[in-house]
Structure formats: C-alpha cells, structure tokens
Amino acid sequence: MPWVFVLIWSTGFIVARYGMPYAPPLKFLALRYALSALCFLVWIVIGRAAWPQGARQWGHLAVTGALMHGVYLGGVWAAVKAGMGAGTIALIVGLQPVLTAIWVSVAMSTEHRVTPRQWLGLLLGFVGLALVVWRKLGVGEVTGWNFGLAVLALVGITVGTLYQKRFVEPCDVRTANTVQLLAALLLTAPLAMLLEQEPITPHPHFIGAMVWSVLALTLGGSSLLYLLIQRGAATQVTSLLYLVPPCTAVMAWLLFDEALAVPTLAGLALTAVGVALVVRAPAAPPRAR
C-alpha cells in the first residue's frame, strides 16, 4: 500500500502543472474539494459508513483537513501558478520526511534523539535542495514568493501528518476524508472568491486534471495516506517519499521539457541520500547467545 500511495502522490505535482493554465489555483482546489466530498458522500450512503463520534473528533479532523488539503495543496498549486516547476516544488515538499523524523526525534524520549547520522542526512538534504533551487534562481523559476508558498506547503503537510497521528482516533476513512475535505473547502472557497479574478476555462486539459485529482489523488491518494497514518505506517510512508522528487522530475522532463541539468540531478541524489539517512531505522542490536 505505501508504494501505491507514492506512485499516486507523485502525479499530484504533474497534475498541478497540467491544469494550471486553465484555472486559478484556489478555484481549482475549491471545486476539487466539493466534487470529492460529493463522491465520498455517495460512497458513504451506499456503504452506510459510520460518522466520527463526538465534536472533538470532528474538530481534530477539520484541523488536519485544513492543513493537509487547504494549506498543503494551496501552497503547492499557488507555487506552480507563480512559476515554480513541478520537479522543484516536489523536491522542496519532499523534505517532509526530514522534518518529520527530526521532530519525532526531538519530541520523543532521549532514546529517539537525533543521531549524528540523521544530522548528516539533514545537512545533505538541504545541500541538495540548495543545489537545485540556487541554479533555478538565475533563470527566474524560483522567486521569494513562490519559494515561500512551497515552504508553506511543506509546513502544512508536515504539521498535518503529525497532528493526525497524535489526535485523530481511528474511524471510517470515507467519513473522515469527507470531514477533512469540507474543512478545506471552508478555508479555500472564501479565499478564492476574495483573491482570484481569473475565470475557469473548461479546456479538456482542465477537465482531465480535475477528474484525476478527484478520483485518483483525493479518493485514492488521500484515503491511502489516512489509512497508512492510522495503521502506524507513517514511518514507512515517509521513508518512501524521497522517491517522489526524482520521479516527478523525470515526469516533468518528459511531459513539460523541464531541464534535468547536472546540478539538478546532483541535488536530487544528495536529497535522496540525506532523507534516507534521516529516516532509516537504526540497526537492531545483536541478540545475546
């Protein structure tokens, strides 16, 4: 299941680039949330799924929905709209495993403290990011504005994942996702009406991007992410997420002719190695004979 999730998740950055010329980011996402919630509601009625119990649980799900859908996706799509390439934004938010591992190490007991290997991985990850971002500064792809949006997306998915693992109790994935999507819609729709004047153009590319976003990314990818976190497999997911930036970079190169220069490839490789060092489980001590 984690591998399927990563493959689906990698397409999200490509879809953002694919549909971006035909809709402003927040309007696209608001429509995506509304259609996805409608699909989940149909699924809930057919399957007679149970709703979360208690106002507190609804509140926790709303917070995770606002962070993991509203803030994360809003930041990603707005950064792409502001000129950032799919490969670059995937690399930046791909540092989530590093932040997650460091936070868990610091917040947990001393036996989970940050090790020298993890600090080395953190350093390599940021060096790799710097190699990619620094090169793209010269060609105008990365600006202070879209880089800030990318960092906002990174913070949203990291905090949302940790919050859900800490506070959200296990419940039906369909009703949980519906609550999360409605919270994201309540956050995104007013901002779209206030900030975006550009209309939506019903181009076939827009329709294709919307269909894939609703059916594959939200109903498929978001549901898998929820299940993985609830089943305690968050560590396995984050250990695989370092594959997302290289996969996205290759897809962006094939589909959009985004350059794969030597510094970019070196940065991707360094980031992959750095994240792997941070999230790799320590070797088990030898058993006494």
ABEGO torsion letter per residue (X at the ends): XAAAAAAAAAAAAAAAAAAAAABBAAAAAAAAAAAAAAAAAAAAAAAGBBBBBEAAAAAAAAAAAAAAAAAAAAAAAAAAAAGBBAAAAAAAAAAAAAAAAAAAAAABBAAABBBAAAAAAAAAAAAAAAAAAAAAAAAGABBAAAAAAAAAAAAAAAAAAAAAAAABBBBBAAAAAAAAAAAAAAAAAAAAAAABABBBBBBAAAAAAAAAAAAAAAAAAAAAAAAAAAAGAAAAAAAAAAAAAAAAAAAAAAAAGBBBBAAAAAAAAAAAAAAAAAABBBBBBBBBX
